Amino acid sequence: MLVNHHGEDHSIDLDSGIDLSIPNRFDGKHPIFYGASAPSIKPVELGEFIGDVSQGGSCNVKIASLNIHCTGTHTECVSHINNSGTLITEVCPNGFLFSQLITVSTNKMRESNESYHVNCENELVISVKSIEDKLKENIPVLIIRTIPNDSSKMNRNYDENPAPFLTHDTVDFILEMGVQHLLVDLPSIDKADDGGQLGNHHRFFKQGKTISELLYIPDPVKDGEGFLQIQIPNWGLDAAPSRPVFYPV
């Protein structure tokens, strides 16, 4: 398939897409963030009908319950932090977007000389220094993989093992470089216990369109440019579970 970016045609193999998502699972194997309950399912019960063939029902009809923002890969928009009523389906891009994947290390906040809205001197952060020599200008989609990186991110308890987050300076730099859609393998671009301020979210959504969090990007996927498709269900909410698929070029 040919995809055009800035007047240049790129060939992508639709069978070579790499799934960067952590699924919302219903067997207990999922990340834990902000004390979220595990995703759960139960059969519909209506009169004598039960939506579970293992219990004698004629078909399976289940009710699913999940915390979109805390138990698997998801994509969110500005109405996550305000009452604008913007739907994720209105701003999540369709088709294939030119993107860049970078791998970054973290450092202690006190070593960065950068800013954040609450005290976090001893916390690990993604600073401008860690991305400024890697990020190219005017690429609309940025995918960030943090190191160390391993499959424990698929079911890590982030309440017990707090994750790094971005400094304000890093968010500002990302926006200055033209990023509109930001994807990270972290539970949040903000510090979890920032008093509910979500300062980085507010900064990003002044210009940016979507943030995707809780990705898992396997090590064999090399840094570089490619095309990204963010697959979401047609939900009328501020966010939706998502499946980012990366096509390297």
Secondary structure per residue as TSV (DSSP state, phi and psi in degrees):
chain	resnum	aa	ss	phi	psi
A	1	M	-	360.0	136.2
A	2	L	E	-97.0	131.3
A	3	V	E	-124.6	132.0
A	4	N	E	-96.9	134.7
A	5	H	E	-136.1	117.6
A	6	H	T	52.3	42.8
A	7	G	T	83.2	-1.0
A	8	E	E	-112.2	130.4
A	9	D	E	-83.9	134.8
A	10	H	E	-121.9	138.2
A	11	S	E	-96.6	126.2
A	12	I	-	-124.1	143.9
A	13	D	-	-94.4	112.1
A	14	L	G	-64.0	-16.5
A	15	D	G	-88.4	-2.6
A	16	S	G	-104.0	7.1
A	17	G	-	-61.5	141.4
A	18	I	E	-110.6	118.6
A	19	D	E	-74.0	120.9
A	20	L	-	-104.7	16.6
A	21	S	B	-98.8	155.2
A	22	I	-	-104.4	115.0
A	23	P	-	-70.3	151.7
A	24	N	-	-77.4	105.6
A	25	R	-	-101.6	160.1
A	26	F	S	-118.5	23.4
A	27	D	S	-117.8	14.1
A	28	G	S	90.9	-7.8
A	29	K	-	-96.8	89.8
A	30	H	S	-159.1	161.2
A	31	P	-	-66.5	155.6
A	32	I	B	-121.8	126.7
A	33	F	-	-145.2	135.4
A	34	Y	T	58.3	35.3
A	35	G	T	66.7	21.9
A	36	A	-	-66.1	143.5
A	37	S	-	-72.0	153.8
A	38	A	-	-67.9	145.4
A	39	P	-	-56.6	141.7
A	40	S	E	-140.6	156.9
A	41	I	E	-134.2	149.7
A	42	K	E	-146.2	151.3
A	43	P	E	-75.5	147.3
A	44	V	-	-66.4	135.4
A	45	E	E	-124.5	122.9
A	46	L	E	-144.1	106.2
A	47	G	T	62.6	-124.4
A	48	E	T	-88.7	-5.5
A	49	F	E	-82.8	137.0
A	50	I	E	-131.8	129.9
A	51	G	S	-83.9	56.6
A	52	D	-	-152.2	110.6
A	53	V	G	-66.0	-25.1
A	54	S	G	-71.4	-16.2
A	55	Q	G	-108.1	17.6
A	56	G	T	96.1	1.6
A	57	G	-	-71.5	158.7
A	58	S	S	-79.5	-18.5
A	59	C	S	-158.9	166.4
A	60	N	-	-93.2	120.1
A	61	V	-	-134.1	109.0
A	62	K	E	-113.8	150.4
A	63	I	E	-103.7	122.0
A	64	A	E	-103.3	140.2
A	65	S	E	-128.5	128.0
A	66	L	-	-154.2	156.1
A	67	N	-	-95.4	105.6
A	68	I	T	-54.8	-40.6
A	69	H	T	-83.4	-8.6
A	70	C	T	-130.4	-1.9
A	71	T	S	-127.5	4.6
A	72	G	S	-177.9	176.8
A	73	T	-	-61.8	134.6
A	74	H	E	-148.9	159.7
A	75	T	E	-125.8	131.3
A	76	E	E	-128.0	161.6
A	77	C	-	-127.8	-171.5
A	78	V	G	-62.0	-27.7
A	79	S	G	-72.7	-0.3
A	80	H	G	-66.1	-25.9
A	81	I	T	-122.4	3.2
A	82	N	S	-147.7	-178.1
A	83	N	S	-105.3	31.1
A	84	S	S	-67.3	-23.5
A	85	G	-	79.3	6.8
A	86	T	-	-60.5	134.1
A	87	L	-	-96.3	144.1
A	88	I	H	-60.1	-31.9
A	89	T	H	-68.1	-18.4
A	90	E	H	-81.1	-23.6
A	91	V	H	-120.5	-17.3
A	92	C	S	-69.6	126.8
A	93	P	-	-69.1	144.9
A	94	N	-	-93.2	159.1
A	95	G	S	77.3	-153.0
A	96	F	-	-113.5	125.1
A	97	L	E	-111.2	136.7
A	98	F	E	-62.8	135.0
A	99	S	E	-145.4	166.2
A	100	Q	E	-133.4	133.1
A	101	L	E	-105.4	127.3
A	102	I	E	-129.1	150.5
A	103	T	E	-109.5	130.5
A	104	V	E	-129.1	151.3
A	105	S	-	-97.9	167.0
A	106	T	-	-117.7	164.4
A	107	N	E	-147.7	165.0
A	108	K	E	-65.6	142.3
A	109	M	H	-55.9	-39.5
A	110	R	H	-64.8	-18.8
A	111	E	H	-88.9	-9.0
A	112	S	H	-91.8	-23.8
A	113	N	T	57.5	32.6
A	114	E	-	-116.7	-177.9
A	115	S	-	-118.2	154.4
A	116	Y	-	-154.4	159.3
A	117	H	S	-84.6	-6.0
A	118	V	S	-132.1	161.4
A	119	N	-	-66.6	126.9
A	120	C	-	-155.5	41.0
A	121	E	T	-57.2	-33.1
A	122	N	T	-98.7	6.1
A	123	E	S	-85.4	152.0
A	124	L	E	-82.2	134.6
A	125	V	E	-135.6	161.0
A	126	I	E	-96.7	112.8
A	127	S	-	-99.7	168.1
A	128	V	H	-58.5	-38.7
A	129	K	H	-56.9	-32.8
A	130	S	H	-77.4	-15.0
A	131	I	H	-123.7	-15.6
A	132	E	T	-64.6	-29.0
A	133	D	T	-89.8	-0.3
A	134	K	T	-111.2	-37.3
A	135	L	-	-77.3	127.5
A	136	K	-	-90.4	156.9
A	137	E	T	-82.4	146.4
A	138	N	T	62.6	34.8
A	139	I	-	-105.2	120.0
A	140	P	S	-70.6	-20.3
A	141	V	E	-123.5	128.3
A	142	L	E	-120.5	128.5
A	143	I	E	-113.5	123.4
A	144	I	E	-111.8	124.5
A	145	R	E	-110.0	129.6
A	146	T	E	-99.9	150.5
A	147	I	S	-117.3	147.2
A	148	P	S	-68.1	152.7
A	149	N	-	-131.0	123.2
A	150	D	-	-154.7	173.1
A	151	S	G	-69.7	-6.7
A	152	S	G	-64.4	-17.2
A	153	K	G	-63.9	-19.2
A	154	M	G	-68.3	-25.1
A	155	N	S	-146.0	33.6
A	156	R	-	-74.4	142.8
A	157	N	B	-90.5	101.3
A	158	Y	T	-79.9	-9.9
A	159	D	T	-73.6	-33.5
A	160	E	T	-89.3	-25.1
A	161	N	S	-128.0	81.6
A	162	P	-	-54.9	138.8
A	163	A	-	-88.9	156.6
A	164	P	-	-64.0	169.2
A	165	F	E	-150.1	175.2
A	166	L	E	-90.8	148.0
A	167	T	-	-79.0	163.6
A	168	H	H	-60.1	-39.0
A	169	D	H	-62.7	-37.0
A	170	T	H	-67.2	-43.5
A	171	V	H	-60.4	-44.8
A	172	D	H	-61.5	-42.1
A	173	F	H	-64.7	-42.6
A	174	I	H	-59.4	-43.4
A	175	L	H	-66.6	-40.5
A	176	E	H	-61.3	-29.1
A	177	M	T	-81.8	-4.6
A	178	G	T	99.0	11.4
A	179	V	-	-72.2	132.4
A	180	Q	-	-110.7	-27.4
A	181	H	E	-129.1	117.7
A	182	L	E	-111.8	129.4
A	183	L	E	-125.5	133.3
A	184	V	E	-135.9	154.1
A	185	D	S	-93.7	32.0
A	186	L	S	-115.5	158.1
A	187	P	S	-70.8	-20.4
A	188	S	-	-162.2	150.6
A	189	I	S	-79.8	-7.4
A	190	D	S	-107.3	160.0
A	191	K	-	-62.7	135.3
A	192	A	T	-58.4	-47.4
A	193	D	T	-102.8	66.4
A	194	D	S	-100.0	21.7
A	195	G	T	75.6	18.8
A	196	G	T	77.5	12.5
A	197	Q	-	-79.5	-32.2
A	198	L	-	48.8	50.8
A	199	G	H	-57.9	-41.2
A	200	N	H	-68.5	-36.0
A	201	H	H	-60.3	-45.0
A	202	H	H	-62.5	-40.1
A	203	R	H	-65.8	-46.8
A	204	F	H	-65.6	-42.9
A	205	F	T	-75.3	-0.4
A	206	K	T	-66.4	-30.2
A	207	Q	T	-129.7	-33.3
A	208	G	-	-77.5	167.2
A	209	K	-	-111.8	-44.3
A	210	T	E	-140.1	151.2
A	211	I	E	-124.7	131.3
A	212	S	E	-116.0	131.8
A	213	E	E	-127.1	165.3
A	214	L	S	62.1	46.2
A	215	L	B	-84.8	164.9
A	216	Y	-	-132.5	122.4
A	217	I	-	-116.5	101.2
A	218	P	-	-57.8	149.1
A	219	D	T	-56.8	-36.5
A	220	P	T	-61.9	-17.5
A	221	V	S	-76.7	115.5
A	222	K	-	-81.1	148.0
A	223	D	S	-59.2	150.0
A	224	G	E	145.3	-167.7
A	225	E	E	-94.7	157.9
A	226	G	E	-177.1	-165.7
A	227	F	E	-119.4	143.7
A	228	L	E	-123.2	137.9
A	229	Q	E	-118.8	124.8
A	230	I	E	-101.7	108.0
A	231	Q	E	-93.1	125.7
A	232	I	-	-136.9	155.0
A	233	P	-	-74.9	161.6
A	234	N	-	-83.8	74.6
A	235	W	-	-103.4	137.6
A	236	G	S	-89.2	59.9
A	237	L	S	-134.2	-180.0
A	238	D	S	-74.1	-18.2
A	239	A	E	-153.3	167.0
A	240	A	E	-152.4	150.0
A	241	P	E	-55.6	142.8
A	242	S	-	-138.1	161.6
A	243	R	E	-132.4	88.2
A	244	P	E	-72.7	128.5
A	245	V	E	-118.6	123.9
A	246	F	E	-106.2	132.0
A	247	Y	E	-117.3	98.7
A	248	P	E	-63.6	150.6
A	249	V	-	-129.2	360.0
